[in-house]
Amino acid sequence: MNISVNPADLAGDSAKPDAEVPTDVTISLCVPTCNRARFLEYLFTHLAEVSPSFGFSYEIVISDNASTDDTGEVVARFKSAGMPIRYYRQAEQVHVLNNVLSAYRRGRGRYVLYIADDDLLHPEGFVDAMNYMLANPDILACYSPWQSWDEVRKEPQGLFYRLKDDVTVFRPGQDVDLLKMIVEGHVFPEIAIYRADALRSLLTTPSFCYWAFPYLTTIAAQGPVAFRRAPFYRSVTATPVAPQRLQDGTEQALIGWDLYRGGLEYMIYTLLRRHGVTPDETVRQSFRNMVDMFVEARMQVALRLWLARKDYLKAHDLIARLHYLSPQAAAKIDPNNTLRPLLVAQTLARHANGVADISHLMVAGVPEAEAVGKLIRDLGLCERISILADEDARQGVDRERTLVFLGQERLRPDYLAAGFEPGLIVSERDIGLNYLV
């Protein structure tokens, strides 16, 4: 792909951040939160332990999204103990990303870093990253992969993505190189130390684009951004505060691939508009291929997560979409055809749950009906619905409140003749028509 860019065509000095306002705070650690008082306690304790190694001044900025727990009291207790905390509270709950921007706006430091209330810093990596920023004041943002961290066992679980070089700097006009690195390395530009004056340009809360890509695009238009291989942030996967908690990052990975696509398409849009380029069909197809490659990889991750959660219906939806992107890869997902019976059982469970006033599910014409009934229960059938595995039980059952599952289509006339509701008789063939695995 060749797109020639004349640096003279860039926004130039008008796009650069204003000169910094003098401040005695080197970095603002910005923590948006909502009803997470116990997590804040843990984070504050962590910061109190690691901050003596910083060698530079810092503050903690809390933007409370209208919590109803004792968040305010927890903050007051640590602040009275001497921690440099500034606390702000929303009058009513706002969009999560708006609350992140609120924390940024309240920061008074020369640099700003977002910290989730349930995550931690990588102490040595953070000091190293800050020293890099202080030694290179022209850099507007320093991005780094985050380290997945088990806080219960106090051990790392790998990096979310990897970079080839110790540090790579992208300057305005290198948009294509930046985009290629993002796509080829499956880079998520989420964790960054920003220069505060550059951060002022972040004002929007994208709805159909994953925020990290538009934000990177906005910052990179103003000046150089750096990507460093060494992590300075720990995304906590297991915490003693709440061992069973669901992590926001995991939830995003389950459903966020279309937002990722939107984010990359936003980057491409701004690249083309910024440089006044109208791509020909070859260039457009190259961009499409780049985006598809990135999205396919993220959908593969989502598929593994949904299978691990035993949500086979969502997994099948992903398989169908992956087949369009990469038929060969999709064909390898279930080579032994073990998914189909799970799909049938889970579809039946959710269908029975959704039909009004059903109290029984009758399983007929199925080998090992008792085991099949247990599988249906395990895959989501409500406890209020009893399972009848014996065909003889149909003699006294309330036919208007019984859903019948037929393992063999040929049995349908018998159950119709016995007075069961036609719309409440479902065969394996009926369900199977919905799935091509």
C-alpha positions in Angstrom: 0.0 0.0 0.0 1.5 3.3 -1.0 0.0 6.6 0.1 2.4 9.5 -0.3 2.1 12.1 2.5 3.7 15.6 2.2 4.5 16.7 5.8 3.7 20.3 4.7 0.1 19.2 4.3 -0.2 18.3 7.9 -1.9 20.5 10.4 1.5 21.7 11.6 2.0 23.9 14.6 -1.7 24.6 14.9 -2.3 21.0 15.9 0.3 21.0 18.6 -0.7 21.3 22.3 -0.3 24.6 24.0 2.6 25.2 26.2 2.4 23.5 29.6 1.0 25.4 32.6 3.5 25.2 35.5 2.6 22.7 38.1 4.2 21.0 41.1 2.5 17.7 40.3 4.4 15.4 37.9 1.6 12.9 37.2 -2.0 12.6 38.0 -3.2 9.0 38.6 -6.8 9.2 37.5 -9.2 6.6 38.9 -12.9 6.7 37.8 -15.0 4.5 40.1 -18.5 3.6 41.0 -19.6 1.5 44.1 -16.1 -0.1 44.4 -15.0 1.0 47.9 -13.3 -2.2 48.7 -11.3 -2.1 45.5 -10.3 1.5 46.2 -9.0 0.5 49.6 -6.8 -2.1 48.0 -5.6 0.2 45.3 -4.8 3.0 47.8 -2.8 0.5 50.0 -0.9 -0.6 46.9 -0.1 3.0 45.9 1.1 3.8 49.4 3.4 0.9 49.2 5.0 1.6 45.8 5.0 5.4 45.7 8.2 5.9 47.7 10.1 4.5 44.7 8.7 7.0 42.3 11.2 9.8 42.6 8.6 12.3 41.3 5.5 14.0 42.7 2.1 12.5 42.1 -1.6 12.9 43.0 -4.6 10.5 42.9 -7.7 11.9 41.3 -11.0 10.1 42.0 -14.1 10.7 39.9 -16.9 9.0 41.7 -19.8 8.1 39.4 -22.5 8.7 42.0 -21.6 5.7 44.2 -24.2 4.6 46.8 -21.7 2.7 48.9 -19.1 4.1 51.3 -16.6 5.2 48.6 -16.5 8.8 50.0 -15.7 7.6 53.5 -12.9 5.3 52.2 -11.4 8.2 50.3 -11.6 10.5 53.3 -9.9 8.0 55.5 -6.9 7.5 53.2 -6.7 11.3 52.5 -6.6 12.0 56.2 -3.7 9.5 56.5 -1.7 11.8 54.2 -2.3 10.3 50.7 -2.4 13.1 48.0 -6.0 12.4 47.0 -8.5 14.8 45.3 -12.1 13.6 45.3 -14.9 14.6 42.9 -18.4 13.1 42.8 -20.9 13.1 40.0 -24.4 14.4 41.0 -25.9 11.5 39.0 -24.5 8.6 37.0 -23.0 9.4 33.6 -21.6 7.3 30.8 -18.6 5.3 32.0 -16.3 7.0 29.4 -17.6 10.4 30.5 -16.5 9.6 34.0 -13.0 8.6 32.7 -12.8 12.0 31.0 -13.9 13.6 34.2 -11.0 12.1 36.0 -8.6 13.3 33.3 -10.0 16.8 33.4 -9.5 17.1 37.2 -5.9 16.1 37.0 -3.4 18.8 37.7 -0.2 16.9 36.8 2.1 17.5 33.8 1.2 13.9 32.9 -1.9 11.8 33.3 -2.5 8.1 33.7 -5.8 6.2 33.9 -5.9 3.4 36.5 -9.0 1.1 36.8 -10.1 0.9 40.5 -9.4 -2.9 40.4 -6.0 -2.8 38.7 -2.5 -2.0 39.9 0.7 -0.5 38.7 3.8 -2.4 37.7 6.1 -0.4 40.0 9.4 -0.7 38.3 7.9 -0.5 34.8 5.9 2.6 35.8 9.0 4.4 37.1 10.9 3.5 34.0 8.1 4.7 31.7 7.9 8.0 33.6 11.6 8.5 33.4 11.3 8.0 29.6 8.6 10.6 29.4 10.6 13.1 31.5 13.7 12.5 29.3 11.7 13.0 26.1 9.3 15.9 26.8 8.2 16.1 23.1 6.4 12.7 23.4 2.7 13.2 23.9 1.8 9.7 24.9 3.6 6.6 25.9 1.7 3.3 25.2 2.7 -0.1 26.5 1.1 -3.6 26.7 -0.4 -4.3 30.0 0.6 -7.3 32.1 -2.1 -9.7 33.1 -1.6 -10.2 36.8 -2.8 -12.7 39.4 -2.8 -10.7 42.6 -3.9 -13.7 44.7 -0.8 -15.7 43.7 1.3 -12.6 43.1 2.4 -13.8 39.7 2.3 -12.6 36.0 0.1 -14.3 33.4 1.7 -12.8 30.3 1.2 -9.6 28.2 -2.0 -8.7 26.4 0.0 -7.9 23.2 3.6 -7.8 22.2 5.8 -5.3 20.5 8.8 -6.1 18.3 11.1 -3.3 19.5 11.9 -1.8 22.8 10.5 1.6 21.7 9.0 2.8 18.5 8.0 6.5 17.9 5.4 7.6 15.4 5.3 11.2 14.3 2.5 13.0 12.4 2.6 11.8 8.8 3.4 8.2 9.8 -0.2 7.3 10.0 0.0 4.3 7.7 3.0 2.8 9.7 1.1 3.3 12.9 -2.0 1.6 11.5 0.0 -1.3 10.2 1.6 -1.8 13.6 -1.8 -1.8 15.3 -3.3 -4.4 12.9 -0.3 -6.7 12.5 0.6 -6.7 16.2 -3.1 -6.8 17.4 -2.2 -3.8 19.5 -4.8 -2.3 21.8 -3.7 1.3 22.6 -5.6 1.4 25.9 -2.9 2.0 28.5 -0.9 5.2 28.1 0.8 7.9 30.0 -0.4 11.1 28.4 1.1 14.6 28.5 -1.7 16.5 30.0 -1.8 19.3 27.5 -2.3 16.8 24.7 -5.1 15.1 26.6 -7.2 18.2 26.5 -8.3 17.3 22.9 -10.0 14.1 24.1 -13.7 15.2 24.4 -15.8 12.6 22.7 -17.4 9.3 23.9 -17.6 7.2 20.7 -20.7 5.0 20.4 -19.8 2.7 17.5 -16.0 2.8 17.7 -13.9 1.4 20.4 -12.6 4.5 22.1 -8.9 3.6 22.2 -8.5 3.8 18.5 -10.1 7.3 18.0 -8.2 8.6 21.0 -4.9 7.4 19.7 -5.7 9.0 16.3 -6.5 12.3 18.0 -3.3 12.3 20.1 -1.0 11.2 17.2 -2.2 14.0 15.0 -0.7 16.5 17.5 2.8 15.2 17.9 4.9 12.1 18.4 3.6 9.0 20.3 5.8 6.2 21.6 5.1 2.5 22.0 7.4 0.8 24.5 7.7 -3.0 25.0 8.1 -2.9 28.8 4.8 -3.0 30.7 4.0 -0.4 33.4 0.4 -1.5 34.2 -1.1 -4.6 35.7 -4.6 -5.8 34.7 -5.6 -7.9 37.7 -7.2 -11.1 36.7 -7.6 -12.5 40.2 -7.9 -10.4 43.3 -8.4 -11.2 47.0 -11.0 -8.4 47.1 -13.5 -10.3 45.1 -12.2 -13.6 43.8 -15.4 -14.3 41.6 -15.6 -10.8 40.0 -16.1 -10.4 36.3 -13.4 -8.3 34.7 -14.5 -5.5 32.4 -11.8 -6.3 29.9 -12.9 -9.9 29.6 -16.5 -8.8 29.1 -15.4 -6.4 26.3 -13.5 -9.2 24.6 -16.6 -11.3 24.5 -18.7 -8.8 22.5 -16.4 -6.0 21.3 -15.2 -7.1 17.9 -17.6 -4.8 16.0 -16.5 -1.9 18.1 -12.9 -2.8 17.3 -13.8 -2.8 13.6 -15.4 0.6 14.0 -12.3 1.9 15.8 -10.0 0.8 13.0 -12.3 2.2 10.4 -12.3 5.5 12.2 -8.5 5.5 12.1 -8.6 4.8 8.3 -11.2 7.5 7.8 -9.1 10.1 9.6 -5.9 9.0 7.8 -7.5 9.5 4.4 -9.3 12.8 5.3 -6.2 14.2 7.0 -4.1 13.7 4.0 -6.7 14.5 1.4 -6.4 11.0 -0.2 -9.1 9.3 -2.2 -8.1 5.6 -2.4 -8.5 3.5 -5.4 -10.1 0.1 -5.3 -6.8 -1.7 -4.6 -6.1 0.6 -1.6 -9.6 0.2 -0.3 -9.3 -3.6 -0.5 -6.0 -3.5 1.3 -7.6 -1.5 4.2 -10.5 -4.0 4.3 -8.2 -6.9 4.5 -6.2 -5.3 7.3 -9.4 -4.7 9.3 -10.8 -8.2 8.6 -7.5 -9.7 9.8 -7.6 -7.8 13.1 -11.3 -8.5 13.7 -11.0 -12.2 12.9 -8.3 -12.6 15.6 -10.5 -10.9 18.1 -13.5 -13.0 17.2 -11.4 -16.1 17.7 -10.6 -14.9 21.2 -14.3 -14.3 21.8 -15.2 -17.7 20.5 -12.8 -19.4 23.0 -14.3 -17.4 25.8 -17.9 -18.2 25.0 -17.0 -21.9 24.6 -15.3 -21.8 28.0 -18.5 -20.2 29.5 -20.6 -23.0 27.8 -22.7 -20.5 25.9 -22.8 -22.6 22.7 -25.4 -20.5 21.0 -23.3 -17.4 21.0 -20.3 -19.5 20.0 -22.2 -20.7 16.9 -23.0 -17.2 16.0 -19.3 -16.4 16.0 -18.5 -19.5 14.0 -20.9 -18.4 11.3 -19.3 -15.0 11.1 -15.8 -16.4 11.2 -16.7 -18.8 8.3 -17.2 -15.7 6.2 -13.9 -14.2 7.2 -11.9 -17.4 7.0 -13.6 -20.7 6.0 -10.5 -22.8 6.5 -10.0 -21.5 10.1 -13.7 -22.0 10.9 -13.6 -25.5 9.6 -11.0 -26.4 12.2 -13.0 -25.2 15.2 -15.1 -28.4 15.7 -13.5 -31.1 13.6 -15.2 -34.0 15.6 -18.7 -32.4 15.4 -19.1 -32.3 19.2 -20.8 -29.0 19.2 -24.1 -30.0 17.5 -25.6 -31.9 20.4 -24.7 -29.1 22.8 -26.4 -26.6 20.5 -29.5 -28.7 20.3 -29.7 -29.1 24.1 -29.1 -25.5 24.9 -31.5 -24.3 22.2 -34.2 -26.5 23.7 -33.4 -25.3 27.3 -33.7 -21.6 26.3 -36.8 -22.2 24.1 -38.6 -24.0 26.9 -37.7 -21.2 29.4 -39.1 -18.6 27.0 -42.5 -20.2 26.3 -45.1 -18.8 28.6 -46.6 -21.1 31.3 -44.5 -24.2 30.6 -44.0 -26.5 33.6 -42.8 -29.7 32.0 -40.3 -30.7 29.3 -40.9 -34.2 27.9 -38.0 -36.0 26.2 -39.1 -38.7 23.8 -37.5 -41.0 21.2 -34.0 -40.2 22.5 -31.5 -42.9 23.6 -30.4 -42.3 27.2 -33.2 -39.8 27.8 -32.2 -39.3 31.4 -28.7 -38.2 30.4 -30.1 -36.0 27.7 -32.4 -34.4 30.3 -29.5 -33.7 32.6 -27.6 -32.1 29.8 -30.5 -29.8 29.0 -30.7 -28.9 32.7 -27.0 -28.2 32.9 -27.2 -25.9 29.8 -29.8 -23.7 31.3 -33.3 -25.2 31.7 -35.1 -23.4 34.6 -35.6 -25.3 37.8 -39.3 -24.5 37.6 -39.6 -26.8 34.5 -39.6 -30.5 35.4 -38.1 -33.0 32.9 -40.1 -36.1 32.0 -37.9 -38.7 30.4 -40.4 -41.6 30.4 -42.8 -41.6 27.5 -45.4 -43.3 29.7 -45.6 -40.1 31.8 -47.6 -38.5 29.0 -50.8 -40.2 30.2 -51.4 -37.8 33.1 -49.4 -34.7 32.1 -51.0 -31.3 31.5 -50.7 -31.1 27.7 -51.1 -27.3 27.6 -48.1 -26.8 29.9 -45.8 -29.4 28.4 -43.2 -28.8 25.7 -42.3 -32.1 23.9 -38.9 -32.7 22.5 -38.8 -35.5 19.9 -35.6 -37.2 19.0 -37.3 -38.7 16.0 -39.6 -36.7 13.7 -41.7 -39.8 12.9 -43.1 -39.7 16.5 -44.9 -36.3 15.9 -48.2 -37.9 14.7 -48.4 -40.0 17.9 -48.1 -37.0 20.1 -50.5 -34.9 18.1 -53.0 -37.8 18.3 -52.4 -37.9 22.1 -53.6 -34.2 22.4 -50.3 -32.3 22.8 -50.3 -28.8 21.5 -48.9 -28.7 17.9 -46.8 -25.6 18.6 -45.3 -27.2 21.7 -43.8 -30.2 19.9 -40.2 -29.6 18.8 -38.1 -32.2 17.1 -34.3 -32.5 16.8 -34.8 -31.9 13.1 -36.5 -28.6 13.8 -33.6 -27.4 15.9 -31.0 -28.8 13.6 -32.2 -26.7 10.7 -30.9 -23.6 12.5 -27.3 -24.9 12.7 -24.9 -26.0 10.0 -22.1 -27.4 12.2 
